[in-house]
Amino acid sequence: MLKHSINGVVVSARNILEAVGARGTHVVVGLSGGVDSVVLLHCLAGIAPALDLALSALHVHHGLSRNADAWAQFCVDICSSLHVHCNVVRVDVDRRHKLGLEGAAREARYAAYRTQQADFIALAHHQDDQAETLLLQLLRGAGVRGLSAMPRVRALDGAGRLQLVRPLLELTRAQITAYARAAKLAWVEDESNADPAMDRNFLRGRVMPVIAERFPAAAATLERAAQNAADAAQLLDELAQLDAHSALIQDGIEASALARLSPARARNLLRWFVERQGFALPARDRLQEGLRQALHARGDAKLEVSLGEAMLRRHRGRLYLEAIADAPANWECAWRGETNVKLPGELGAMYFEPAVGAGLSLARLREPTVIRPRSGGERIRLAPGRPSRTLKNLLQEAGIPQWRRDRLPLLFCAGALVWVPELGLDCRYAAQSGEAGVLPHWIVPLRY
């Protein structure tokens, strides 16, 4: 019986890992110290040799409990006993976050996951978690994307370099607990899991037991419903991609193309566009309002509709999404030869690529060399034999929307404008043949 309890978990976890292509990869286990994550760690440590896994663990120290230090030490100790390296990362959780304490902790945790140099982050969500998530999403009025709950695997970054995998998703909480007891594992209990003020805890402690009395297979049934919703969400995405062929132009979407679609397809395409830009989906009424204004506002009217994390704007008949700015009004970053410079707020970063006979001449770049937004009156000469021109006119001719012009990170050398994203460099600062140079790049974040 004990062997059966362990084998069922091992087989299920191994099947999922092989199905997502994890063989021969580096897998990091998200280890909280609770029973689910401890079982996941123990299980993967056992099958790592057979799957040729490079296995390590990550414990995110939220600092929200008086027991947080003890939990971190517990995770280090259990990893040591299994000969698995454990990395403890401390995060700052914003207690005033708009998503609440639970949501803020989750955001901080996932930000820590994204810093890992690995192929997969393995989390210990299981079938009961999936059922709870589906009910929570229903109560929040989610669409099929939300009702698909938690997939087996999904990308954690825009490039798809790092994947999140859930090897225990087809197992119940009871099966996982049985494994832990059969293997004589120790784990910690987070006291916040008993707090019914948190929605998930209320469902787990008060609602799910009542449902299970009448419908014993409820968790498995709800998990199937989530899979059905995931299929429907995939079909809607494929439909949106078909519609996007005639509507999507670079990072904008033609309002006229939306107008030719039925209301449901137009909403679906706009919803897909929001997700494609890396933003959380807005509430249905916000999305509908954005679509209404995009299609019916006067052509010369200023369109500016908040969609939660993003602002929907229109320029020359094309719709754009812009992250709601949180950068200071008059920011400035010095450049002293670094390869990367992080920009404030949602502006991303600057990358400086070494070059020979191309880009900006390093010999001509004198301090202070700074990155900052425009303030007005800047001029630049883009080609030899031509006069310098105002940045304002050049940006207008390039069709760059007004709100983006004010966000562009410009490179100045001793007060002179020498490089502008999407336009290029001042020819008077260009590197000559054989001369050491540098090519600036604006690394725009996914949310733009």
N, C-alpha and C positions, 0 to 999 in steps of 0.2 A: 504493500500500500504506500509506504514511504517512497519507494523507488518510483512508483507510478506518479506520485505528486510532483517529483522532480523532473521525470522524463517528459511529461506533458508540456511543462513550461519550456524546457530546453528545445524540444522539437519545434514548438510554435515560434519561439524567438529565432531559431536558426533558419527556419523557412522564410521568415520575413526578411532577415538580413541577406539571405541569398537572393531573394526575389528583387531586392532593391540594388543589388550589385555591390554589396559591402565586402565581399571576399577580397582579401589582400589589401585592405585600406586601413587608415587610422581612424579609430572610433573613440570618441570622448563620451563617457557616461556622465550625464547630469545627475550628480549625487547629492541629495538633500540629507540623507541619513535616515529617512523614513523607510518603512518596510518595502514599499514598491521599488524604490531606487536601489536599496540594498540587494534585493532579489535580482534586479537587473544586472547589477555589477557582478554578483556572485555567478550568475548564469553565464554572462559573457566571458568572464575570466575562465570558466570551464571550457567553453567552445572556441575560445580565441585561437588555440593552436590548430584546430581542425580547419578554421576559416582563414588562417594566416592573418589574424587581426593584430595591428599595433593598438593596444588598449591602454587608455588612461582615463582619469576621472577629473571632474571639475565640480568643486563645491562653491556655490555662491553664498557669501556671508552677507546677509542683508542688514544685520545689526538691529533688527526690530524686536528681538526677544532677549531677555536676560540670560537665556540659555544658548545664545548664538555661538559664543566661543566654545562651549562644551560640544555643540553639534559639529563644529568645524574640526575639533580635535578627534571626535569619534570617527569622522569620515577619513581623516588622515590615518588613524589607527587601523581601520578595517581594510583600507587600501594596502597598507603595509603588510597586513597578514596575508593578502592575496597577491603580493608582489606586483601591485599596480601603482603607478605614479599618480599622486593626487595633487592637484593645483587648487589652492584656496584663493578666491578672488573676492575682495571686499568691494561692495558697491554702496553708493549713497542713494537712498530712496526718498523721493520728494513726497513728504506727507501731505502736501497741499495739491497734489496732482489732480487734474480734472477727472482722471479715471478712478480716483480713490486710492486708498493705501494698497489694496490687493492688486489693482491694475498697475500702479506705479512700481510695485515690487516685481511684477511680471516683466514690465518693460526693462527694468534694470537688469534682470536675470538674462533676458534674451540679448540685450546689448553685450553682456559678458560672453554669451555663447558665440556671438559673431566675431569675437576677437581671437577665437581658437584657430590655430594652424592645424586643421584636421580635414578629413573628408566627410565625417558624419558626427553629429551630436545625437546620442541615443537618450531618449527620455522614457520614463517608466509609466506613461499613461496606459490605462487598460480599458476593458469593455465597460465597466461601471462608470469610469470617468467620461467615456464617450456618451453614454446615456445621459449623464448629468449635463454635459455640454449641450447636447441636442435640446433638452428641455429648457435650459437657460436661453438658448438662442430663439426658441419658439416664443418664450415669454418676452423677449426683446423685440419681437416682430421681424426677425431676420428673414432674408430671402434664401433661395436654395444654396447660395454660397455659404451662408452662415449655418444652414441646417446640415451641410455636409460635415460639420463639426471638425474632427481632427483626422487628417489623412495619415496613412502609414508613413509616407515620406513627402517632404516638400523642401523647396530651396529656402535657405536662410539668408542668402544674399542675392543681389541682382544678377550676378554672373553665374549663379548656380554652382559655385565652387564648393560651398558648404551646404550639406543637406541635413535636415532634421529627420530622424527615423524613430519610430515607436515600435520596438520589437515585441512588446507585451500587449498590443492593442486587441488581440483576439482572445485574451484571457480575462477571467473574472477576478475580482478582488479576492474571492474565496480561494481560487486556485493559487494565487500569488502568496496568500497567507499560509496555505498548506505547504507550499514549497519552503517558505521561511522556517516553519516549524520542523519540517522533515530534515532540513539541512542544519538545524540548530543555530540559526542566525540571530544576532542581536540587532536591534534598531532603536531609533529614538522616536519619541512622540512629540509632535509640534502641538503645543497647547492651543494654538489659534484654530486648529482643525475642529475643535469642539465648540467654537463660537458661532451660534446660530444667527448672529447679526450678518454674517457673510452669506451671500445668496447660495453659493455652492454648498456650504455646510448645512444650510437649511434644507436644501433638496436632499442631500445625502442622509441627514439624520431624521428628518420629519416626513418627507414626501415619498422618497423611493421605497422605504420599508412598507408603506401603505399600498403603493402600487404593486410591489412584489407579492403581497398577500393574495391579491386577486389575480395578478398576472405574473407567475413565477419566472417566466422567461423574458420579462420585460427588457432587461439589459441587452440581451442578444437581439431582440426584436427592434429595439431602438437603434442598435448598431447597424442593423440591416437598413433601416430607414435612412440613416446617415449616409450609407453607401449609395443608396438610390438617389439621394439628393446630390451627392458628389457626381454621379453620372449625369444628372440633369444640368448641374453647373458646368460640366465640361462641354456639353452640347451647346449651352448658351454662349460659352466662350468661343467655340468654333463658329457659331453664327455671327458673333460680333467681329471675329477676324475676317469673315467673308465680307461683311458690311464695311469694315475698315479699309478694304482695298481701294474703294472709291472715295472714302471720307478722310483718311488720315494722310496728312502732309507733314513730314518730319515730326515735330513734336506738337503739332496743332491738328485740329479736326474741323473740317469744313461744315459750317452751319447749314449750308444749302443741302449737303448730303444727308444730314439729320432730318431735315424737313421732308425729304422724299420717303422716309421710312414710316411705318406705322408707329403709333405712340409707344407700344410695347417694345418694338425693335429699337426705336430711338433711345428709350431709357436703358435698354440692355447695352447698346453701343456706348452711351455716355458712362454707364457704370463700369464697363470694361476699360474705357479710357482712363477713368479715375484710378482704377487698380493698376493699370499698366504704368502709370506715372509714379506708383509707389505710395499712394495715399490710402488711408483707411476709407472704407465706403461711408458716405454720409447717410443720414436718415432719408427715408423715401420721400418725405415732403420737401426736403432740401434739394434732392436730386430733381424732383419734378419742377420745383421753382426755377432751378437753374436752366432746365430744358425749356420751360415756358418763356423765360426772358430771352434766351438765346435765339428762339425761333420767332418771337413776336415783337421784341423791342425794335424801335426805329433803327435804321441802319447807322445813323450818326449818334445814337445814344450810347452813353458810357455804360458798359455792362460790367458789373462787379457783384458777384453772388458768392457768399460764403458757403462752402461745401465741407464744413468741419475743419479739417487740417489744411485745406486748399481754398484758393480764391479762383472762381471761374471768371475769365475775362475774354473779351472779343476784340480782335484787331483785323481790319480789312476782311471781314467776313469769315474769319477763322477763330475758333475757340482755343484758349490756352488755360492751363492750370498752373498756378503759382503758389508755392508754399507761403503761408502767412509769415511775413518777415518777423524775425526776432533779433536781427542784427542791430547794433546801435546805429544812429543816424550818421555819425561822422567817424566811422571806424578807419583804422590804418594799421597795416602790418609791415614791418621792416623785412627786407630780404638781404641777407648777408652771404649768399652763396649756397644756401641749403637746397637739397633736392626737392623737399616738400615743405609747403607752408600751409598750415590749417587756417582757413578763413572763418570769421565769426558766423554764428547763427547757422542758417540753412544754406550758406553760400558755397560749401564744399571746400576745395583745396586748390592750391597752385602747385603744379609739377614742373620742374625745370630740367629739361633733357639736355645733356651735354652734346655738343656738335662741333664739327670742324668745317669752316667755310659756309656756315648757315646759321640762321637765327640772329640774335643780338650779339654784338661784339662784346666779349668780356672786358677787353681793354678800354672800351668806351663807357662802360657802366661804372660811374663814380658814385660814391656814397654822398648823401643818403639815397638809397634805392628803396622805394616803398610801393606797396600795393594799397590802393584805396579806390572808392567810387568817385565818379565825376562830381565836380562842384560847379561847373559852368565855365565857358570861355576856353576850354582846352582846344588845342590845334595839333595836327599831326600831318606829316608828309609821307604818303604811302609809296610814292614812286619817284625816282630821280627825274629831274627836269620839269617837275610839276610843282606848283606852289603848295604850301601847307594849307589845309582846309580845316574848318571847324568840325569838331567831333560831332556836334549836334546834327549838322547837315549830312555827314557820312552815315550816321546811324539811321537817320530818316530814309536815306536812299537805299540802305540795306534792308529796309522793311522791318527793323527790330522794334517791337512794341515799346511804348513809352515806359511802362513799368519795369521792363527788363533793362532799358538803358540805364536806369538809376541803380541797378544791382550789379552791373558788370564790374569785375575787379580789374582796374587799370594799373599798369606798371609805369612808375615815374622815376626818372633819374635826375637828381639835383633839380627837381621841380619841373622838368620837361617830360611830357607824355611820350613814351617810347614804344608801348605795345598795348593793343586793344583786342580782346577776344572777338572773334568773328570778322575782324577787319585786318589785323596784321600788325607789323612793326613799322616804326619810322625808318625810312631808308637811310637816314643819316647815321643811324646806329647799327646798321647791318654789318655782320662779320664778312670780311673779304676772303678771297680764296686762300685756303691754308690757315686761316686765323681761327683761334679758339672762340667758340660761340656757345650760346645757350638758346634752346627753343622753349619758350613758356607754353604751358597748357593749363587751361582751366578745367579741373576735374569736377564736373557738375554732379551733385548728389542725385540719387534716383528721384528724390522728391524735388521736382522743379516745375 
